[in-house]
Amino acid sequence: MNSSTASSPVTQKPLATGLALATFGAIAFSGKAIIVKLAYRYGVDAVTLIMLRMLFALPLFVGMAWWAGRGKPGLTRRDWIGVLGLGFSGYYLASFLDFAGLAYITASLERLILYLNPTLVVLFGWMAYGRRITRMQLLGMAISYAGVFLVFGHEVRLGQTTAAAWGTLLVFLSAVSYAIYLVASGEFVKRLGSPRLVGLATSVACLLCIAQFLVLRPVSGLFELAPQVVWLSVLNATLCTAVPVLAVMMAIERIGAPMAAQTGMVGPMSTILMGVVILGEPFTAWTAAGTVLVVAGIFVFTRTGR
């Protein structure tokens, strides 16, 4: 009895801290879409906006890679090839497609589409490695995809047919690109560790985004940007990119990946709330119903997939 009483605060403290970190990380990640939508109001395009985000985030991710790699063996040629490929798929291409899609659809729909990521990971695992998909997982997928189609159909009925279709496709392809990264990264996570791999892969993505801007846009255009775009990009790079990455990794250390993933369910709700309050996006019964279906479907999917 005394032993149990004495150990209780020690057990509860990491749990409470881990849940708080996971919740903060999910909400901070969700804020990215809000900041991007705000920046678009100042006439900036996706190529410039993602370059600014990655430019300001680059020192943070380089520092993460250096810190996680201290005292560890250097990367082999195979490791570097893997890091380059994962950085391209998981952080450069996925981020660019997401930013581009946000120019056409609401932040709420964007977040619901990205929340389908676990289903794509399982599908690619089945396609690449023959991993079994259970009936309950299929049911969860059907429920969650029905929720996305419900919100998408509502945006189409609002007269945004072409824009909604194009934006939805771009964001879905972003989710596909990130799912490919998650499926392919397993071997490298074991070899390099998650913090080191994330730091290296995101650093590669930052450099690719900067190079893309230098090829496609004149540098002089940066001096014509509204100051608000720069400050929003700084906020995006720190509070909505680097900080939540660290928060989620720290949460996983304390409460494990499954519980951290379940806590991430606050993400869609927080995006919708911020979209309504900050962006003035409409909150309708269609949006509410679609969100409930997506979250419920992913809950069923992840619970039965263990």
C-alpha positions in Angstrom: 0.0 0.0 0.0 2.7 2.4 1.0 4.8 1.4 -2.1 1.8 2.1 -4.4 1.1 5.4 -2.7 4.7 6.5 -3.0 5.0 5.6 -6.7 1.7 7.1 -7.8 2.9 10.7 -8.1 6.0 9.5 -10.0 3.7 7.6 -12.5 1.2 10.3 -12.9 3.7 13.1 -13.5 5.1 11.7 -16.8 1.6 10.8 -17.9 0.2 14.3 -17.3 3.3 15.9 -18.9 3.2 13.6 -21.9 -0.5 14.3 -22.5 0.1 18.1 -22.2 3.0 17.9 -24.7 1.0 15.8 -27.1 -2.0 18.1 -26.9 0.1 21.2 -27.4 1.9 19.6 -30.3 -1.4 18.7 -32.0 -2.8 22.1 -31.6 0.4 23.9 -32.7 0.6 21.7 -35.8 -3.0 22.6 -36.6 -2.1 26.3 -36.4 0.0 25.9 -39.6 -3.0 25.9 -41.8 -4.4 29.0 -40.1 -1.2 30.9 -40.6 -0.9 29.9 -44.2 -4.4 31.1 -44.9 -3.7 34.4 -43.2 -0.5 34.9 -45.3 -2.4 34.3 -48.5 -4.5 37.4 -47.8 -1.4 39.5 -48.5 -0.9 38.2 -52.1 2.0 35.8 -51.5 2.2 32.5 -53.4 2.9 29.0 -52.2 6.5 28.8 -53.6 7.5 32.0 -51.7 5.6 31.2 -48.5 7.0 27.7 -48.0 10.5 29.0 -48.8 10.1 31.6 -46.0 8.8 28.9 -43.6 11.7 26.6 -44.3 14.3 29.3 -44.3 13.5 30.3 -40.8 13.1 26.7 -39.7 16.4 25.5 -41.2 18.7 26.5 -38.3 16.4 24.8 -35.8 16.4 21.5 -37.7 20.1 21.6 -38.3 20.6 22.1 -34.6 18.3 19.2 -33.9 20.2 16.9 -36.3 23.5 17.9 -34.7 22.3 17.5 -31.2 20.8 14.0 -31.9 23.9 12.9 -33.7 26.5 13.8 -31.1 28.8 10.9 -30.3 27.2 8.6 -32.9 28.7 7.1 -36.1 28.6 9.1 -39.3 26.1 8.4 -42.0 26.9 5.9 -44.7 26.2 6.5 -48.4 23.1 4.4 -48.0 22.0 6.5 -45.1 22.5 9.8 -47.0 20.5 8.4 -50.0 17.7 7.5 -47.6 17.7 10.9 -45.9 17.6 12.7 -49.2 14.7 10.6 -50.4 12.8 10.8 -47.2 13.4 14.6 -46.9 12.0 15.0 -50.5 8.9 12.9 -49.9 8.0 13.5 -46.3 8.8 17.2 -45.8 9.5 19.0 -49.1 6.8 17.5 -51.4 4.2 16.9 -48.7 4.6 20.5 -47.4 4.5 22.1 -50.8 1.4 20.3 -51.9 -0.3 21.1 -48.6 0.6 24.8 -48.9 -0.6 24.8 -52.5 -3.9 23.1 -51.7 -4.7 25.6 -48.9 -5.0 28.3 -51.5 -8.2 26.6 -52.7 -9.9 25.0 -49.7 -10.8 25.8 -46.1 -8.4 25.0 -43.2 -11.0 22.7 -41.8 -11.2 20.5 -44.9 -7.4 20.5 -45.2 -6.9 19.2 -41.6 -9.6 16.5 -42.1 -7.8 15.2 -45.2 -4.4 15.1 -43.5 -6.0 13.3 -40.6 -6.6 10.3 -42.9 -2.8 9.7 -42.9 -2.9 6.5 -40.8 -5.2 4.9 -43.3 -2.8 5.6 -46.1 0.1 4.2 -44.2 -1.8 0.9 -43.7 -2.8 0.8 -47.3 0.8 1.3 -48.5 2.0 -1.3 -46.0 -0.5 -3.7 -47.5 0.7 -2.9 -51.0 4.4 -2.9 -50.3 4.7 -5.6 -47.7 1.5 -7.6 -47.8 0.5 -6.5 -44.3 -3.1 -7.6 -43.4 -5.9 -5.2 -43.1 -8.7 -6.2 -40.7 -12.4 -5.7 -41.3 -12.7 -3.2 -38.5 -9.9 -1.2 -40.1 -11.8 -1.2 -43.3 -14.9 0.0 -41.5 -12.9 2.8 -39.8 -11.5 3.8 -43.2 -15.0 3.9 -44.7 -16.4 6.0 -41.9 -13.5 8.5 -42.0 -13.5 8.9 -45.8 -17.2 9.4 -45.7 -16.7 12.3 -43.4 -14.2 13.9 -45.7 -16.5 13.5 -48.7 -19.3 15.1 -46.7 -17.3 18.2 -46.0 -15.9 18.3 -49.6 -19.4 18.0 -51.0 -20.6 20.9 -48.9 -17.7 23.1 -50.2 -18.7 22.1 -53.8 -22.3 23.1 -53.1 -21.1 26.5 -52.0 -20.1 27.1 -55.6 -16.4 26.3 -55.3 -16.5 23.2 -57.5 -13.2 23.5 -59.4 -11.3 25.1 -56.6 -12.5 22.6 -54.0 -11.6 19.7 -56.2 -8.2 21.0 -57.1 -7.3 21.9 -53.5 -8.6 18.6 -52.1 -6.5 16.7 -54.7 -3.4 18.6 -53.8 -3.8 18.1 -50.0 -4.7 14.4 -50.5 -1.5 14.0 -52.5 0.3 15.7 -49.7 -1.0 13.1 -47.3 0.0 10.4 -49.8 3.6 11.8 -49.9 3.9 11.9 -46.2 2.5 8.4 -45.8 5.2 7.1 -48.2 7.7 8.8 -46.0 6.3 7.0 -42.9 6.3 3.6 -44.5 9.8 4.0 -45.9 11.4 5.5 -42.9 11.2 2.4 -40.6 14.6 1.1 -41.4 16.3 4.5 -41.0 14.5 5.3 -37.8 16.1 2.1 -36.3 19.5 3.0 -37.7 19.6 6.7 -36.9 17.0 7.4 -34.3 13.8 9.5 -34.8 15.2 12.9 -33.7 18.3 12.6 -35.9 16.4 11.4 -38.9 13.7 14.1 -38.5 16.4 16.8 -38.2 18.3 15.6 -41.2 15.3 15.0 -43.4 13.7 18.3 -42.6 17.0 20.1 -43.2 17.1 18.5 -46.7 13.5 19.7 -47.3 14.4 23.2 -46.2 17.2 23.4 -48.7 15.0 22.0 -51.5 12.3 24.7 -50.8 14.9 27.4 -50.8 16.4 26.1 -54.1 12.9 25.9 -55.6 12.3 29.5 -54.8 15.7 30.6 -56.3 14.9 28.8 -59.5 11.3 29.9 -59.9 11.1 33.4 -58.4 13.3 36.5 -58.4 15.0 37.2 -55.1 14.0 40.9 -55.5 10.4 39.8 -54.9 11.2 39.3 -51.3 11.6 43.0 -50.7 8.1 43.6 -52.0 6.5 41.3 -49.5 4.2 42.7 -46.8 6.0 42.6 -43.4 3.0 40.5 -42.0 4.0 37.7 -44.4 7.5 37.6 -42.9 6.3 37.6 -39.3 3.7 34.9 -40.0 6.4 32.8 -41.6 8.6 33.1 -38.5 5.7 32.1 -36.4 4.9 29.2 -38.7 8.6 28.0 -38.7 8.9 28.1 -34.9 5.5 27.6 -33.1 3.9 25.5 -35.8 6.8 23.5 -37.2 9.9 23.0 -35.0 8.4 23.4 -31.6 5.5 20.8 -32.1 8.0 18.3 -33.6 10.0 18.5 -30.3 6.8 18.4 -28.2 5.4 15.3 -29.9 8.8 13.5 -29.7 9.0 14.3 -25.9 5.4 13.2 -25.5 6.1 9.8 -27.2 9.0 9.3 -24.8 6.6 9.7 -21.8 3.3 8.1 -22.9 4.2 6.1 -26.0 3.2 6.5 -29.7 -0.3 5.0 -29.5 -1.5 7.4 -26.7 0.2 10.3 -28.4 -1.6 9.5 -31.6 -5.0 9.3 -29.8 -4.3 12.7 -28.2 -3.7 14.1 -31.7 -7.5 13.8 -32.3 -7.7 17.4 -30.8 -6.0 18.6 -34.0 -9.0 18.7 -36.4 -11.2 20.3 -33.7 -8.7 22.9 -32.9 -8.2 23.7 -36.6 -12.0 24.2 -37.1 -12.2 26.4 -34.0 -9.3 28.6 -35.1 -10.7 28.7 -38.6 -14.0 30.0 -37.3 -12.6 32.4 -34.8 -9.5 33.7 -36.7 -10.4 33.2 -40.4 -14.1 33.6 -40.2 -14.7 30.3 -41.9 -18.3 29.0 -41.7 -19.1 26.3 -39.2 -22.1 24.3 -40.5 -23.8 21.1 -39.6 -22.1 19.6 -42.6 -18.6 20.5 -41.2 -19.6 19.2 -37.8 -21.0 15.9 -39.1 -18.0 15.4 -41.3 -15.5 16.0 -38.5 -17.4 13.6 -36.2 -17.2 10.9 -38.9 -13.5 11.4 -39.6 -12.5 11.4 -35.9 -14.7 8.5 -35.1 -13.4 6.5 -38.2 -9.8 7.1 -37.3 -10.5 6.2 -33.7 -12.0 2.8 -34.8 -9.2 2.4 -37.3 -6.3 2.9 -34.8 -7.9 1.1 -31.9 -8.6 -2.1 -33.9 -5.2 -1.9 -35.7 -3.2 -2.7 -32.6 
